[in-house]
């Protein structure tokens, strides 16, 4: 029910995904009559791998976190997350209010042992032909060194589980690669990661800059949520601008249209590579259950990618791998619960 478009996007994406992926079973959580009406439009009301669970309330995109937690206990968001907690679903996907999704997920599922704050992690393309994982992308705008340290551990474990890389390389996003660069939080985090590298716990590359994200210098880029969110939004805007500009320029004259025709294959491959929709679906790392966040403005194509990320994570049994490895690698943090944790 969430996102800017609600069921008019999420239901077509779900129907297309189960048709494309024969092993997928999707539970559609929301207002029963609205969901079933959308399914009927798509002639999928009787699909054997689509089921509907009624939830009488919806968390609006502008609802305060307190409303989502305390007043809307039968929201589609909360009911979906509770299905994960109860083992009736292996993952939850939502395009809803990010703050509410994080707060409700944290309240219902709780965090893994040793994890103070869950982080939002997503992937970006790089020149090496593989993905660069980046976190945090907006869940935690103010971080201490041990929080960034935890993000590095969680990101490393996720890459191992999803990509099969035994020792993923980790970079700390900074304003320069030199050790003297950065604020005190980044410098202190680098010390923690260097200690881990010396002990063979993590494969810490060192400081990286913004251009290293697309170079593929490292497998995991770590930053606080403020920097990460600004970075990802800027990159998405750049990707859309490049695509729009190319479309305009290649339509400018008959000669440029001919050039576009001749370069059609290369342009399609380039468009696919930089299309932000293909990288939709960020995982909320550090919870005792799989939760994936889609962009609120996602269309059906983009939302389908978020479903795929969740499906792949469930198929690879990522949650069990995360739980085991994070418990093994995570040091005991100074605070076991972050300030302002939701309580009821």
N, C-alpha and C positions, 0 to 999 in steps of 0.2 A: 504493500500500500504506500510505501515511501517514495522519496525522490520528487523531482519536479513534475513528473508525468504519471506516476502511480501505475495502476494495472494496465493502462494502455500501452505501456512499455514492458513491464515485468512479465506479464502473462504471455504476450507473443514471443518474448525471449525464451521463456520456460518451455513453451510448446515446441519451438524450433530446436531447442537443445535436446529434448527427449527423443525427438524424431531423428536427430543426427547421431545421438549417443545411445545405443540400444541397452546399455547397462545402467543408465541413469534412472533414478526414481526421485521425483520432486514432490515436495509437500508445499502447496500454495496456502499461505497463512494470511487471512484478512477477512473482510466483510463477505460472508458467504454468497449473498445475492449478487454483489458486484463482481466477485471473482468468477462465479459461474456464468454470469452474463458475458464476460469477456471470453471465456472458454467456448461458449455457444457460438459467438461470432466467428471463432476460428475452427468450428466443427470439431472441437477436441474435448467436449464435456464428458465423453465416455472413455477417454484414453486410459488404458490400464496402469500406466506408470505415472499418472498425475492424480494426486488426491488433494482435497481441500480441508483445511482446519479453520473453523470459524474463530475470529477474534473481533470483539464488538467495538474496539476503540482503535484509533490511529494516532500515532505521534506525528504532529505537524512539523514541517521543516524549521519553523521558528519557535517551537515549544521550548521553554526552559528545561534544563535537565531535571529540576525538581518535579516538574509536572509529569515527565516521562517516568520517573522513578516512583513517585508517591501517589499520583492521582490516576494514572492510566495503567493499571495493573493487568488489564486484559487487552493491551495494545497488540497489534500484529507483531511488532518488534519483540516485545517481551515473550509472547507466546512462542514465537519461532526459536528464541534463545533457550527457552525452557524445554523445548523439544530436543535440543542438543544436550542439555543437562541430563534429561531423562533417558538418553540413549535412543530416542525414537528417530533422530536425525543425526547424521555425522558432521554436518556443517550448516551454518546459517549464512545467507546472503541478503544484504539489505542495501538499498540506495537512500535510506532515511537519514535523518538528522545525526551527524557524526558524533557530536557530544553526547547525545542521548544514547546512541548505540554503544559507545564506549562505556558509559556509566551503567547502563542496564546489563551489558555483557559482564562487566566486572562484578556487579552486585550478584547476579544470578550464578555465573560460572566460577567466580573467584579467580585469583591469580595463582600461577604455579608457585611452588615452594621456592623462596629466594628471589622472586620477582617483585619489585616494588611497584612498577608501573608498566602496563602493557604499552606496546608501541605499534604504530601503523607502518607496515612494510609493503612496498610494491616493487615492480621491476621496470627497468628501462632498457632500450636496445643499446648495443655498443658496437664498435668497429671490429671487434673480434668475432662477431657473429653469434654471441651469446647474450644472456641478460645480465645487467648489473642490478643487484638488489640494494635498495636504499631505505633506511629508516633512521629516525622517526619522521613521519610526514605530516605531523600535526596534532598528535595526541598530547604531547608534553612540550609546551613552549618554554618552560623554565626547568632546566635540568642541572643536577649535580654530577660530578665525575662518575660516581658509582652507577648512576642511571645510564649514562652513555656506555659505560663498561658493560652493563647488562644488555643493552641493545646490541652491542657487538657480539656477545655470546649468542643471543637469540638469533641474530641474523646469520651467523656462521652455521648454527645447527640447522636452520631452515634451508640454506643453500645445499648443505650436505644431503638433507632428506629429499629435496626436490630435484637437484641437479646431479647427485651422485659424486660430488667433489669431496674427497676425504678431508682436505685441509684448505678450505676457502680462504682466499686472501682478503684482509680487512683494511680499509683505509678510513682515516679520520678526516672528515671534511674541514678544511681550514683555509685561511687567506694566503697561505704559502706552504711549501713543503718543508721549509727549515724548522728545526725543533724550537727555535726561539719565537716563532710566529704564533699568533692566536691569543685568545684571552686566557685567563687563569683556569677556567673550567676545562678548556680544550687541552691545555698543557698538562693539567693533573690527570686527565683521562688518558693522554698519551703515555704517561708514566705507568698507569695501571696496565695498559695494553702491552707496553714494552716488557713489563714484569711477566705477563702471561706468555709472551713470545719466548722470553728467556727460559721459562719453565716448560716450554713445549705444549702449552695449553691451547694457544691460539696462533694463527699465522698472521701476525700484524705486519702490514707493509710499511705503515707510517702515515704521515700527513698526505692528503691528496687535495687537489683543487677542483673547482667546478668542472673544468674541461676534462678531467680524468673520468668523470662519470660515463661519458660517451666513448672515450678511448678504450674503455675496458681495462683500465690499469689494475683494478682490483675487482673481486667478486662482490664485496659488500662495502657500501659507503655508509658511514655512521655520522649522524648529526642530531641536534636537538630539533624538536617539532616546529619551532618558529622558522629556522633556516630551511628545514626540509620542505615545509609546506609552501614557502615562497618560491623555492627552487623548482618544485614540481609544477606549480601553477605557471611559472614563467616558461618552463620547457614545453608544457602543453600548448600554451599560447603561441610559442614560436613554431611548433609543429603545424598548427592550424594555419598560421600566417604563411608559412612556406607553401603548404598545399594550395591555399587560396591564390597566392601570388602566381604560382606556376600555372594554375588553371586559367587565370586572367591573361597572362602573357602569351600562352600558347594559342589563345583564341584571338589574338590581336589582329593578325593579318593572315591571308591565305598561305604565305610562306611559313609563318610560325605554326600554322595548323598542320601543314605538311610535315614539318619537323616533329611535331607532337605525334603524328601518325607513325613516322619512322621509328621514333623512340618509345613507342607505346609500351613495349614489354619492360624496358628499363624504368620508365616512369611508374608503371604499376608496382614493380618491386620496391621502388623508392617510397612510393605512397604507402604501401603496406608497412614498410619498416618504420616510418616516422608517424604513422597514424596513432594518435593517443588512445583511440578506442580499443586498439588491440592490447593495450596494457592496463585496461580497467580491471579493478578487483584487487584491493589491498587487504592483506591479512592483519588481523589484530593479534599480534604476537604476545605471548606471556599469559594467556588465559587457559583455563582447564577445559577447553573446547575450541573448535574451529569456527571463527566468525570472519566473514569477508565483507568489506565495505566497497560498494560501487559508488561512482560519482552520482550526485543527485541529478545532474542534467543528462545522464546517459540515455542514449536511444536504445532500441531493442538489440541492435548489433553489438553495441558496447556492453550492454548488460549481460548479453550472452557470454562475453569473455569473462565477466566476473563469476558467472555460474561455473564456467570451465575451470577457473582457478580453484574454486572450492571443491569441485568434483575431483580434480587431479590430486589435491591435497588429501582428500578422503581415500582415494585409490591407493596412494603411496603410504597410507597409514602414518601421515606426518605427525598427527597429535601424539601418538605413542612414542615416536622417535624424539619429538621435542621434549616430552615429559622426562624421558630417560636421560637424555644428554644434558638438558638444562639442569636437572637435579645433580648430575655428576660434575658439571663445570661451574655452576653458579656459586660464587662466594657468598658468605653471609653478609648482607648489606647492613649499613648503620641503622636504617629504619625498615621495619618489616611491613609497614603500611604507610602509604604516602598520605600527607596531610589532605584533609578534605575528602577522604574516601566516603562514598555514599553509605549511609546507614538508614535503616527503617525501624 
